[in-house]
């Protein structure tokens, strides 16, 4: 899944691809044709939002607690 941000209510029409961003300027898609069109517009008109990979989430384990100095 790819997530994009642009101006609110921004629209992209390119051939068979018709993309409309929501009121917050966000859009999510899994369609390869839409991803190709939106990636071609990056970074001038549209920004692709980076998603954390599952590996990165696993590496960010909580640090062990240090005992109190009593």
C-alpha positions as CSV (number, residue, x, y, z in Angstrom):
1,X,0.0,0.0,0.0
2,X,1.2,3.4,-0.9
3,X,0.2,6.6,0.9
4,X,0.4,10.1,-0.6
5,X,-0.2,13.7,0.5
6,X,-1.1,16.7,-1.6
7,X,-3.2,19.8,-1.4
8,X,-6.7,19.1,-0.1
9,X,-9.2,17.9,-2.8
10,X,-6.3,17.7,-5.3
11,X,-7.2,15.7,-8.4
12,X,-5.1,13.8,-10.9
13,X,-6.4,12.5,-14.3
14,X,-4.0,10.6,-16.5
15,X,-5.5,8.2,-19.0
16,X,-7.4,5.5,-17.1
17,X,-6.2,6.8,-13.8
18,X,-8.5,9.2,-11.9
19,X,-7.2,10.1,-8.4
20,X,-8.9,12.4,-5.9
21,X,-7.3,13.4,-2.6
22,X,-9.5,13.8,0.4
23,X,-10.3,16.9,2.4
24,X,-7.0,16.4,4.4
25,X,-4.9,15.9,1.3
26,X,-4.4,12.2,1.9
27,X,-4.7,9.3,-0.6
28,X,-4.0,5.5,-0.2
29,X,-3.8,3.0,-3.0
30,X,-2.6,-0.5,-3.9
31,X,-3.2,0.0,-7.7
32,X,0.1,-0.2,-9.6
33,X,-1.1,2.1,-12.3
34,X,-2.0,4.8,-9.8
35,X,1.3,4.4,-7.9
36,X,3.2,4.8,-11.2
37,X,1.4,8.1,-12.0
38,X,1.6,9.5,-8.5
39,X,5.3,8.6,-8.2
40,X,6.0,10.5,-11.4
41,X,4.5,13.6,-9.8
42,X,6.7,13.3,-6.7
43,X,8.1,15.6,-5.2
44,X,6.8,18.6,-7.1
45,X,3.0,18.1,-6.8
46,X,2.6,15.0,-4.6
47,X,4.6,13.7,-1.6
48,X,4.8,10.0,-0.9
49,X,4.5,9.3,2.8
50,X,7.2,6.9,4.1
51,X,5.8,3.9,5.9
52,X,7.9,2.1,8.6
53,X,9.0,-1.4,7.6
54,X,8.1,-4.3,9.9
55,X,11.8,-4.8,10.5
56,X,12.2,-1.3,11.8
57,X,9.3,-1.7,14.2
58,X,10.8,-4.9,15.6
59,X,14.2,-3.2,16.2
60,X,12.5,-0.4,18.3
61,X,12.0,-2.7,21.3
62,X,11.6,-0.8,24.6
63,X,14.8,-0.3,26.5
64,X,15.2,-2.4,29.7
65,X,14.4,-0.5,32.9
66,X,17.3,0.6,35.1
67,X,17.0,-0.2,38.8
68,X,16.4,2.8,41.0
69,X,19.4,4.0,43.1
70,X,18.1,3.6,46.6
